[in-house]
Amino acid sequence: MEILDEIRLNFNRDSLLLLNICMGLVMFGVAIELSLSDFKNVWQKPKSLIIGLMAQFLALPLLTYLLILFIDPIPSVALGMLLVASCSGGNLSNLLSVMAGGNGALSVSLTSIATLAAVIATPANFTFWGNLYLSGGTSLPQINISFMDMLETILLIVGIPLLLGMLLNHYFTKIIATIRKPIRILSMLIFIAFIVGAFAANFAIFLEYIHFIVLIVLLHNGLAYGAGFGLGQLFGLSIPDKKAITIETGIQNSGIALVLVFNFFDGLGGMAIIAGWWGIWDMISGLLLAWGLSRVKHTSKKVMA
């Protein structure tokens, strides 16, 4: 598996700049649909929201660290897993939650608040768990995990677009209402086009090395879904809320993880291929899970309650 660290994806500085811009556009597209009133109902009954955030930012990184200790992958793969686990949920989770019959409002609120919280939580989680892992005698050349550097990058590609979008939505509500849907669609299409292009440019590499990490990502993604469902079950949440939290925890924003891999780790092969395959696999697993959960009715007590 060490050969993964010799991989360098077809990705240069121009590609990195374009990825940063694409992620900023996606975040802006999300933000112009948000207002403080969107969170009113969830804040009035915050139990499910708090549990969802706990699943993402506390349970998943901890369980990821334990999984790493159990399977003992090469260091770059381990750090890639920790980085993905430290990111917030992806926007696809909202659509999947609705498809599954979950609480759509809770899903949107979790995605929005987790994305805002990720400005601090992602670098904090990754620096803590990453340094804990490296302190166990594991070493990689020229790896120095800096909270402040990572915070600065996430502020630029997540924090600023979100703040700008919400401010525009607040002060120019009528104008934004007319352009909201086209901007959201356009931003997602641009991002999808970039991912498809990047995957096509590295398709041969994925085919040659994907067998090293398929099982790892499968286990890790399953663990993420399990973390969301387990906490929802433990705290006795309703079936729609458990569905939303399960999907929200399993659909990670691997786009942000890729940005950080290329910004801070020079596209280190093990980290890059983990984040890249996560972004593809969680879409596949999410669709399958949403289909399965859609068959679990809210009155059923045997499966979800």
C-alpha positions in Angstrom: 0.0 0.0 0.0 3.0 2.3 0.5 3.0 2.8 -3.3 0.0 5.1 -2.9 2.3 7.8 -1.5 4.2 7.8 -4.8 1.0 8.8 -6.7 0.7 12.4 -7.8 -2.7 13.1 -9.3 -2.9 15.2 -12.5 -3.6 18.4 -10.5 -1.6 21.6 -10.7 -1.8 25.1 -9.1 -4.3 26.3 -11.7 -6.5 23.2 -10.9 -6.2 24.0 -7.2 -7.2 27.6 -7.7 -10.2 26.5 -9.8 -11.2 24.0 -7.1 -11.1 26.7 -4.5 -13.3 28.9 -6.6 -15.7 26.1 -7.3 -16.1 25.3 -3.6 -16.6 29.0 -2.9 -19.3 29.2 -5.5 -21.1 26.1 -4.0 -20.9 27.6 -0.5 -22.3 30.9 -1.9 -25.1 29.0 -3.7 -26.1 27.4 -0.4 -25.8 30.7 1.6 -28.2 32.8 -0.6 -31.0 30.3 0.4 -30.4 30.8 4.1 -31.8 33.2 6.6 -32.0 33.2 10.4 -35.7 32.4 10.2 -34.9 29.1 8.5 -33.4 27.9 11.8 -36.3 29.1 14.1 -38.1 25.8 14.4 -35.0 23.8 14.9 -33.6 26.1 17.5 -36.9 26.0 19.4 -36.5 22.2 19.6 -32.7 21.8 19.5 -32.3 18.2 20.7 -32.0 16.6 17.3 -29.8 19.4 16.0 -27.4 19.0 18.9 -27.3 15.2 18.5 -26.6 15.6 14.7 -23.7 17.9 15.4 -22.4 15.6 18.0 -22.5 12.7 15.5 -20.5 14.7 12.9 -17.9 16.5 15.0 -17.5 14.3 18.0 -18.5 10.7 17.3 -17.3 10.3 13.8 -13.7 11.6 14.3 -13.4 9.5 17.5 -14.7 6.3 15.8 -12.5 7.1 12.8 -9.4 7.2 15.0 -10.4 3.9 16.6 -11.0 2.3 13.2 -7.5 3.5 12.1 -6.0 1.8 15.2 -7.8 -1.4 14.3 -7.0 -1.6 10.6 -3.6 0.1 10.8 -3.4 1.6 7.3 -0.4 3.5 6.0 -0.1 7.0 7.6 -1.2 9.0 4.6 -4.4 6.9 4.3 -5.0 7.3 8.0 -4.7 11.1 7.8 -7.0 11.1 4.8 -9.6 9.3 6.8 -9.2 11.7 9.7 -9.5 14.7 7.3 -12.7 13.4 5.7 -14.2 12.7 9.1 -13.4 16.3 10.2 -15.3 17.9 7.4 -19.0 18.9 7.6 -21.8 17.1 5.7 -22.2 17.5 2.0 -25.1 19.3 0.3 -26.3 16.1 -1.3 -27.5 15.0 2.1 -30.5 17.4 2.0 -31.9 15.8 -1.2 -31.2 12.3 0.1 -32.9 12.9 3.4 -36.0 14.0 1.7 -35.9 11.0 -0.6 -35.5 8.8 2.5 -38.5 10.3 4.2 -36.4 12.0 6.8 -36.8 15.4 8.4 -35.8 17.8 5.6 -35.8 20.9 7.7 -33.5 19.3 10.2 -31.2 18.1 7.4 -30.9 21.6 5.9 -30.3 23.1 9.3 -27.6 20.5 10.1 -25.9 21.1 6.8 -26.0 24.9 7.2 -24.9 25.0 10.8 -22.3 22.3 10.4 -20.8 24.1 7.4 -20.6 27.3 9.5 -19.2 25.4 12.5 -16.7 23.6 10.2 -14.7 26.9 9.9 -13.5 26.1 13.4 -14.4 22.5 13.9 -12.7 21.0 10.9 -9.2 22.4 11.6 -9.6 21.8 15.3 -10.6 18.2 14.9 -8.0 17.4 12.3 -5.2 19.0 14.2 -6.2 17.2 17.4 -6.7 13.7 16.0 -4.0 14.1 13.3 -1.3 15.1 15.8 -2.5 12.4 18.3 -2.1 9.9 15.6 1.4 11.2 14.5 2.5 11.3 18.2 2.1 7.6 18.4 5.4 7.1 16.6 4.0 7.4 13.1 5.8 9.9 10.9 5.6 11.4 7.5 8.2 13.6 5.9 7.4 17.3 6.1 4.0 16.9 7.7 3.2 19.8 10.0 -0.5 20.2 10.8 -1.2 23.9 11.5 -4.6 24.8 12.9 -4.2 28.5 12.0 -3.2 27.9 8.4 -6.1 25.5 7.9 -8.5 27.9 9.6 -7.4 30.7 7.2 -8.0 28.5 4.1 -11.5 27.4 5.3 -12.4 30.9 6.1 -11.6 31.9 2.6 -13.4 29.1 0.8 -16.3 28.5 3.2 -16.7 31.3 5.8 -16.6 34.3 3.5 -18.9 32.9 0.7 -21.4 31.9 3.4 -21.3 35.2 5.1 -21.6 37.1 1.9 -24.5 35.0 0.6 -26.5 35.3 3.8 -25.9 39.1 4.0 -27.1 39.5 0.4 -30.1 37.4 1.1 -31.0 39.5 4.1 -30.5 43.0 2.5 -31.5 42.3 -1.1 -34.2 39.7 -0.6 -36.3 40.4 -3.7 -33.3 40.5 -6.0 -31.8 37.3 -4.6 -35.2 35.6 -4.8 -35.2 36.0 -8.6 -31.6 34.7 -9.1 -31.4 32.1 -6.3 -32.4 29.0 -8.2 -30.2 29.7 -11.3 -27.2 30.5 -9.1 -27.6 27.4 -7.0 -28.0 25.2 -10.1 -25.1 26.9 -11.9 -22.7 26.6 -8.9 -23.5 22.8 -8.5 -23.2 22.2 -12.3 -19.8 24.0 -12.3 -18.6 21.9 -9.3 -19.9 18.6 -10.8 -18.2 19.4 -14.1 -14.9 20.1 -12.3 -15.1 16.8 -10.4 -16.0 14.8 -13.5 -13.1 16.5 -15.4 -10.6 15.8 -12.6 -11.8 12.2 -12.3 -11.5 11.7 -16.0 -7.9 13.1 -16.0 -7.0 10.6 -13.2 -9.2 7.7 -14.3 -6.2 5.4 -15.1 -4.7 6.1 -11.7 -8.0 5.2 -9.9 -8.3 2.0 -11.9 -4.8 1.0 -11.0 -4.8 1.8 -7.3 -8.5 1.8 -6.2 -8.4 -1.8 -4.9 -6.1 -0.6 -2.0 -8.7 1.7 -0.5 -12.2 0.4 -1.6 -12.7 -1.7 1.5 -11.3 1.0 3.8 -13.7 3.7 2.4 -16.6 1.2 2.5 -15.9 0.5 6.2 -15.4 4.1 7.1 -18.5 5.3 5.3 -20.5 2.5 7.0 -19.1 3.7 10.3 -20.2 7.2 9.6 -23.8 6.1 8.9 -23.7 4.0 12.0 -22.5 6.9 14.1 -25.5 9.0 13.1 -28.0 6.2 13.5 -26.5 5.0 16.8 -26.7 8.4 18.5 -30.3 9.0 17.2 -31.3 5.6 18.5 -29.5 6.2 21.9 -31.3 9.4 22.5 -34.7 8.2 21.3 -35.2 10.5 18.3 -38.1 10.1 16.0 -37.7 8.1 12.8 -37.6 11.1 10.4 -34.9 12.7 12.6 -32.9 9.5 12.8 -33.0 9.2 9.0 -31.8 12.8 8.6 -29.0 12.5 11.1 -27.9 9.1 9.7 -27.6 10.5 6.1 -26.1 13.8 7.3 -23.3 12.0 9.1 -22.5 9.6 6.2 -22.4 12.2 3.4 -19.2 14.1 4.1 -18.0 17.2 2.2 -15.0 15.5 0.6 -14.6 18.5 -1.8 -13.3 20.5 1.2 -11.1 17.6 2.1 -9.5 17.6 -1.4 -8.9 21.4 -1.2 -7.0 20.9 2.1 -5.1 17.9 0.8 -3.7 19.9 -2.1 -3.3 23.1 -0.1 -1.4 21.6 2.8 -0.1 18.1 1.8 1.0 18.6 -1.8 -1.6 16.2 -3.0 -0.2 13.3 -1.0 -1.3 10.2 -2.8 -2.9 8.3 0.1 -4.8 11.3 1.4 -5.9 12.4 -2.1 -7.2 9.0 -3.3 -9.1 8.5 0.0 -10.8 11.9 -0.3 -11.4 11.4 -4.0 -13.0 8.0 -3.7 -15.1 9.1 -0.7 -16.7 11.8 -2.8 -17.8 9.2 -5.3 -18.7 6.4 -3.0 -20.8 8.3 -0.5 -23.0 9.5 -3.4 -23.6 5.8 -4.4 -24.1 4.6 -0.9 -26.3 7.6 0.0 -28.6 6.8 -2.9 -28.9 3.2 -1.9 -29.4 4.0 1.8 -32.0 6.6 1.0 -33.9 4.1 -1.1 -33.8 1.6 1.7 -34.8 4.0 4.4 -37.7 5.3 2.2 -39.3 1.9 2.7 -39.2 2.2 6.5 -42.5 3.8 7.5 -42.7 6.3 10.4 -45.1 4.0 12.2 -42.6 1.1 12.2 -41.0 0.4 15.5 -39.1 -2.7 14.7 -36.4 -1.3 12.4 -35.7 2.3 13.3 -37.2 2.9 16.7 
